[in-house]
Amino acid sequence: MELLSVPDVPEVREGDDLAALVDARFDLAPDDVVVVASTVVSKVEGRVADLAEYPAGPRAREIADRLADLTGEEKDPRFAQAVLEESTELLMEAPFLLTETRFGHVGVNAGIDRSNVPTGDVLLLPERPDESAARIRDGLEHENPVVVTDTSGRPFRHGQTGVALGYAGMPASRDYRGETDRDGHELEVTVQCVVDELAAAANLVCGEADAGTPVTVVRDWDFGDLDGSENLYRSVDSDFVRQALRGWEYDG
């Protein structure tokens, strides 16, 4: 498997054609997987916003005041309002905001970014990343599979890694249940989330900060002859960490 960065992708603007930008800069093979950072997807979809668009309500002001007390730093209640409006559930409000986005992703601050936004205050995640991935795929010459990614922290682990927000043209996971290991034991629970693993691998090539490149091509990777699953986000009924958070309150 190879990971290849698409070179010379310019600063994109609302309305730009990401598929055309990729096709013009990279000779894609039919089986390549195209991995795209959500930042550029959001920019072409007009998800740049100014905080003035989010006048803070009482709940946002309450959250900002509490976070300011905890951190000793002033917090803009308009940012808290933006997080609330981009979320369907607030799982934690201290010592940071952990939310579920409208498309099911759980992350800090609803994934809202305040870096690399030259034309506004904040960059929101794509509204429907699966549809974003499908639009990019439809525009590529070979209609390659596409994965839209972001970086995310994880429980019990330090640091961030690339994860998939949406995908098109391939299953999210491959299902090893019913297969056997080297000793002949049947696998009962192993479902490999390949779109997350491709996102994490691509993030090593994309990089971070001002050295980042937003599009990576995965070449010579094969899904294999296994059943696929379209489930990316865990259901609430099976998400015991989320259930525990609903009954937990930070007392620091």
N, C-alpha and C positions, 0 to 999 in steps of 0.2 A: 504494500500500500504506500502511496506517495501523497504528501500534502504540499500543494503548490499555491503560492500566493498570486492572486491576480494583480499585475503591476499597474501603477499609474492611475488608480481610480481617483478622480478629482473630488473636491468638495462638492457634494450633491445639493440640489435645491428641490423644492416642491415641484412635482410634475416631471422630474427627470425619469428616464426609462432605464431602470437598473439592468434589465436583461440585455438591452442594446449596449450598455456600457461594458458588460462582461463579455459579450460576444465580440465586441470590437477590440478587446485587449487580450483575449485568451482563446486559443484553438481548442474548444471543448471536444472531448470524445463522447460518444453516445452514452457510455456507462458512467461518466463522471458524476459525482455528487457536488453540487454547488452550495457552499455554506456561507451565509450572509449575516453580518452583524446587524442587530436590530437598529442600531443607531442610524445607519444609512437608509434602512427601510422607513423608519419614522420620519426622517427628513424629507424623503420624496413623497411621503403621504401627508405632509403638512402637520405633523404632530409637534412642531415647535410652538411654544406658548410663552406669553409674558405673565408674570405673577399678578399683574394688574387685572387679569381676566378672572382671578379667583379671590374676590372679596371675602375676607374671613368671617365665618359665622361663629357663634358662641362656642361650639364644640372644638373648632380649630384653634380658637384663642386659648381655650382651656388646655389643649394638648401642647401648644407651643409654650405656654407659661410653665407647665410641668417639666417639659424637657429642658427649658432654660434653667430652672431651679436645679435640675439634676446635673447638668453639664457646666453650669456657670457661664454659658454663652447665650447671647440673644438668639432666639429662633423666630423666623418669619412665619406668622400664623397663616399667611397666604399660601405658603408651601404646604403646611398641614392641610389646608382646605383642598389644594390640588390633589394631595394623596387620598383624602376622603372621597373626592369625586371620581377618582380613577379606580376605586376599590368597591368590592361587594361585601367584604368583611374585614374588620380591624381585629386581628388576632392578638397583637401586643401594641400597647401605646407607650410603654416605657420598658427599658431605657432607650428604645428606638421603636419606630413604627414598622410593624410586620403585618402585611395585608394580603388579601387575595384579590387579584385583578379581575376584571370583568370577563376575561377569557380563561380563568382558572389557575393562573400561575401565582404561587405564594412567594413573596419576596419583600425586601426592605423598601419602604417608601413607594410601594406600587411600581418599583422599577424606574421611577422618575430620575432623570440624569440632569445634573447641573454643570457638567463639563462638556467641552467640545460643542457648544451651542452658540455659534457666532451671531445668529440673528434673533436670539430671544433669551429668556431667562432659564427655561427648562425644556427638556426633551422628554415627551411622554412615549411609552411603549406603543407599538402598533396596536390598533384597536382589536383586530382579528388576525393574529399572525399566520394561522393556517391559510386564510384567504390571501394574505400577502405573499406567502410562499407559492401558492398556486398561480398568482398573477405573474410572478417572476418566471416560474417554470413555463407557463404558456408562451412567454415571449422569447425564450431561448430557442436557438436553432434546432437543437436535439430534444427539447422538452425534458431536460435533465431533472432528476430529483433535486429538491431544494430544501434546505434547513435554515430557518431563521433563529438566531442565537442571541443570548445575552450572558453576562457574567453574573454569578449568584453565589452567595455564601451557603453553607450547608450546616445543619445541626451536627455537633460533635466533631467538626473539622475546622481547622484554622485556614483562613484565606478563601479566595473565590475561585471558581472554575467555570468554564463555559457550559451552558445548558441550552437545550432547545426550547424555544417558545412556540414554534409552529413548524410545520413541515408539509411537503406535498410530493407525490410521486413515488413514495416508498412507505412501508409500515413504520410505526414508531418503534416497535420492539420485535425481536424474534424469540419464539417460544421453544424452549428446550424441554418442556415438560413431556414426559413419555420417552425421551431419549435416555440412553444409558451412559454412565461414565466408564472409565477405563477398566474398572473392576466389575462391570456389569450391573451396577446398582441403578435403578430407575430414578431419574430426576423428577422431583415432585413440585418444586416451586421456582425453578430457574427461568426467569423471563428477562432477557437482556435488552435494556433500553438503548438501542443502537443510535437513535438520533441524539441522545445526550452524550454518548461516547464520541460520536463524530464531532459534535459541538465542542467538547473538551479538547479533542485532538486539534481541531482547527484553531482553537484559541491560542495554542502554542505558536502557531504560525502568524496569526493575526497580530499578536502582541497587544500592548496596552499603552495608555498615555499618548504622547505625541508621535510615537513610533508605530502606531497601529496601522494595519491595512485591513479593510473591511470585508474582503471576499477571499475565500479559500476554496480551492478545488481538491476534492478527495478522489484520487485515481487508483484503479486496480484494487478496489474493495468490493467484495461480493457478499450480498445478503445471505446467500446459501439456500439450500433446499429445506427450509423450515417454515412452519406457520408464522404468520405475522399478526401483530396486534395493533389496533389503532388507539389504544389507551395510553395517553401520556401522563395525565394528571390523576393522582390517586383519588378515589371517591371519598367523600367525607365519612361515610360509614366505616371505611377501612383505614382511615387516617387517625391513628390513636394519638399521635403527637398533637394534631390539631385539636382533638377532643380534650386532651389534657390542658392545652393552652387556654381553652375557653373557660376553664375553671381556675386559672392561675392569675395572680396579680403581683406585679413587681413591687417590692417593699423597700428598695434601696434608697 
